[in-house]
Amino acid sequence: ILNVIYPTMKSLFLIIFLLTPFIAEAQPLENPGFESGDQEWVIKNPATASVAAEAAHDGKLGLRLRIGDDAERAHVDTAKLPLDAGRKVKLGFWARTSSDQTGGVVLLAFSSNNKPVVDENGKPLLTVGIRNSPEWTHFEKEFTLPDEVSSVAIAIRSWTGSSGTIDLDDFELKIE
């Protein structure tokens, strides 16, 4: 009987081992490194943001924000990505800047009726500021979303009054 059970159990453990990374964490972004250009990303003002080879961290392309004191703020978003309520998310990306505190990456959260879910001060639940990082730096934050959140979007913004460039690449949004 052990000869029958053992191969079956061994196969079951192998299947569980192989599927665990896909069950534990999902990566809903299809174009996290801009290798397909701006596919999946909405660039609101092409004068302030573009997909470019010189902005690549790894691969051929990355996102470059150009920010001037008198220029319009950069504004790049993903579409809303659906998820189950109460999930833990990890947002990560690589960035470098030409000046201090030029912008940030925001995880926008939405309820099932598409209303923004914000903190007690009316601000997004998760913001990662990009500051004085002339060399490629990995930024990462984890957060457990409130139960009313049913979708999220990644928003990339330049701050008012800043100037310089920000290069961003290799985004990772893991949902557990």
Buried (B, 14 or more C-beta within 10 A) or exposed (E): EEEEEEEEEEEEEEEEEEEEEEEEBBEBBEBBBBBEEBEBBEBEBEEBBBBBEEBBBEEEBBBBBBBEEEBEBBBBBBEBBEBEEEBEBBBBBBBBBBBEBBBBBBBBBBBEEEEEBEEEEEEBBBBBEBBEBEEBBEBEEEBEBEEBBBBBBBBBBBBEEBBBBBBBBBBBBBBE
